[in-house]
Amino acid sequence: MVLSGFEYLGTVAFAISGAMVGIRKEMDVFGIAVLAVTTAVGGGILRDVLVGHTPPTAFLDPTFTLLALASAILTCVAHSWLVRITNVVQLCDAVGLGAFTAVGASLAITYELNTLYIMVFLGAATGIGGGVLRDVFAREIPLVFQQEIYALASIAGGVALYYAQWQLPLWQAMYLCFFLTLGIRLLCVHYNVHLPKVGRVTRHI
């Protein structure tokens, strides 16, 4: 039940962020729908492929695709209201990142791949995969490849879930992972915290 709740929450949040990017890029309704669905289910497809669960769940069960499409439609209808929310895309991204990190990391236990590295890797792949595809389709450099504290927030959540599972029920460990990932990401957005960049070297001829 908790797992499904996080999946629904992550799907809606990522679909809204994808649709908002499509609207900002002045795409037509088809392009907006594609970005919304890609952002919502892309990470889960990547995770399933990595663990050999094929065809991916998104291709067997249309529930999450339909939920993403419905979220995209509502986003288009409510766009004039959503744009008034400061950093709405980053906010939805943070919620989706936290939810899908918890889902991906916890599924490592289901797949009997309960090691720290695999749990963190699956959590991060599920959390950032859809956003990377969205940004590539929108012809933007993905957030995770820039200075943003994005993947590191997901990694921190995965590490927390791995160690918490030995002391807490899994559903509580998932909530810890979700709120830690969400909190780190939102704090970094609010305080404009970034990773350092390597300075460009200019050659003088």
C-alpha positions in Angstrom: 0.0 0.0 0.0 2.8 2.4 0.9 4.8 1.4 -2.2 1.7 2.1 -4.4 1.1 5.4 -2.7 4.7 6.6 -3.5 4.3 5.4 -7.1 1.1 7.4 -7.6 2.6 10.5 -5.9 5.8 10.3 -7.9 3.9 9.8 -11.2 1.7 12.8 -10.7 4.5 15.0 -9.5 6.8 14.1 -12.4 4.0 14.3 -14.9 3.2 17.9 -13.8 6.9 18.9 -14.0 7.2 17.3 -17.5 4.0 19.1 -18.7 5.2 22.4 -17.3 8.5 22.1 -19.2 6.5 21.3 -22.4 4.3 24.3 -21.9 7.3 26.6 -21.2 8.9 25.3 -24.4 5.7 26.1 -26.3 5.1 22.6 -27.4 1.7 21.4 -28.7 -0.5 19.2 -26.6 1.0 16.0 -28.0 4.5 17.2 -27.1 3.4 18.2 -23.6 1.8 14.7 -23.1 4.9 13.0 -24.3 7.1 14.9 -21.9 4.7 14.3 -19.0 4.6 10.5 -19.6 8.3 10.3 -20.3 9.1 12.1 -17.0 6.6 10.0 -15.0 7.5 6.5 -16.2 11.0 6.8 -17.7 12.8 6.1 -14.4 10.7 3.1 -13.7 11.4 1.7 -17.2 15.1 2.2 -16.7 15.0 0.5 -13.3 13.1 -2.5 -14.7 15.5 -2.9 -17.6 18.5 -2.8 -15.2 17.2 -5.6 -13.1 16.0 -7.7 -16.0 12.3 -7.2 -15.4 11.0 -7.1 -18.9 8.8 -6.0 -20.4 8.8 -3.1 -17.9 5.8 -2.6 -15.7 4.8 0.6 -17.5 4.3 -1.5 -20.7 2.2 -4.2 -19.0 0.0 -1.9 -16.8 -1.3 1.3 -18.4 -2.3 2.7 -15.0 0.6 5.0 -14.5 0.7 6.1 -18.2 -3.0 7.1 -17.9 -2.4 8.8 -14.6 0.4 10.8 -16.2 -1.8 11.8 -19.1 -4.6 12.9 -16.8 -2.1 14.9 -14.8 -0.8 16.5 -18.0 -4.4 17.5 -19.0 -5.0 19.0 -15.6 -1.7 20.9 -15.8 -2.7 22.4 -19.1 -6.1 23.5 -17.7 -4.6 24.9 -14.5 -1.4 26.3 -16.1 -2.3 29.9 -15.4 -2.6 29.1 -11.7 0.4 26.8 -11.5 2.8 29.4 -12.9 2.1 31.6 -9.9 3.8 29.0 -7.7 7.5 29.9 -7.3 9.8 27.2 -8.7 6.8 24.9 -9.4 8.9 22.6 -11.7 11.6 22.3 -9.1 9.0 21.6 -6.4 7.3 18.8 -8.4 10.7 17.5 -9.4 11.7 17.3 -5.7 8.5 15.4 -4.7 8.9 13.0 -7.6 12.6 12.5 -6.9 11.8 11.6 -3.3 8.9 9.3 -4.1 10.7 7.4 -6.8 13.9 7.1 -4.9 12.0 5.4 -2.1 10.3 3.2 -4.6 13.4 2.2 -6.6 15.5 1.6 -3.5 12.8 -0.5 -1.7 12.3 -2.7 -4.8 15.9 -3.8 -4.5 14.7 -5.8 -1.6 11.9 -7.3 -3.7 14.4 -8.3 -6.4 16.6 -9.8 -3.6 19.4 -7.3 -4.5 19.6 -5.9 -1.0 23.1 -4.4 -1.0 24.0 -0.8 -0.4 25.4 -0.2 -3.8 22.5 -1.7 -5.7 19.8 -0.2 -3.5 21.3 3.3 -3.9 21.8 2.8 -7.7 18.3 1.6 -8.3 16.9 4.4 -6.2 18.8 7.0 -8.1 18.1 5.5 -11.5 14.4 5.5 -10.7 14.4 9.0 -9.3 16.4 10.8 -11.9 15.8 8.7 -15.1 12.6 10.3 -16.2 13.9 13.8 -15.6 17.0 13.2 -17.6 14.9 12.0 -20.6 12.5 14.9 -20.2 15.4 17.4 -20.4 17.0 15.7 -23.3 13.7 15.7 -25.2 13.3 19.4 -24.3 16.8 20.1 -25.6 18.1 21.1 -22.2 21.1 20.0 -20.2 19.7 17.6 -17.6 19.7 19.1 -14.1 21.7 16.1 -12.8 24.6 17.0 -15.2 24.7 20.6 -14.0 25.7 22.1 -10.7 22.3 21.2 -9.1 22.2 19.1 -5.9 19.9 16.5 -7.4 21.4 13.1 -7.7 23.2 13.5 -4.4 19.9 14.1 -2.7 18.6 10.8 -4.2 21.8 9.0 -3.1 21.5 10.3 0.4 17.9 9.0 0.5 18.9 5.6 -0.7 21.7 5.3 1.8 19.3 6.3 4.6 16.8 3.6 3.5 19.4 0.9 3.4 20.5 1.4 6.9 17.1 2.3 8.3 15.6 -1.0 7.0 17.5 -2.9 9.6 16.0 -0.9 12.5 12.6 0.1 11.2 9.7 -1.4 9.3 10.2 -1.0 5.6 7.3 1.5 5.2 8.9 3.7 7.8 12.3 3.5 6.1 10.6 4.5 2.9 9.1 7.6 4.5 12.5 8.5 5.9 14.1 8.1 2.4 11.3 10.2 0.9 11.5 13.1 3.3 15.3 13.2 3.5 15.6 13.3 -0.3 12.8 15.9 -0.6 14.2 18.0 2.2 17.7 18.0 0.8 16.5 19.0 -2.6 14.2 21.7 -1.5 16.8 23.2 0.9 19.3 23.3 -2.0 16.8 25.0 -4.3 15.7 27.5 -1.6 19.3 28.5 -0.5 20.7 28.2 -4.1 23.3 25.5 -3.0 25.2 24.0 -5.9 28.2 21.8 -6.5 31.3 23.6 -7.6 32.2 23.8 -11.3 35.6 23.5 -12.9 36.7 26.9 -14.2 37.1 27.4 -17.9 40.8 27.8 -18.9 41.3 30.4 -21.6 44.2 29.9 -23.9 46.1 33.0 -25.1 47.6 32.7 -28.5 
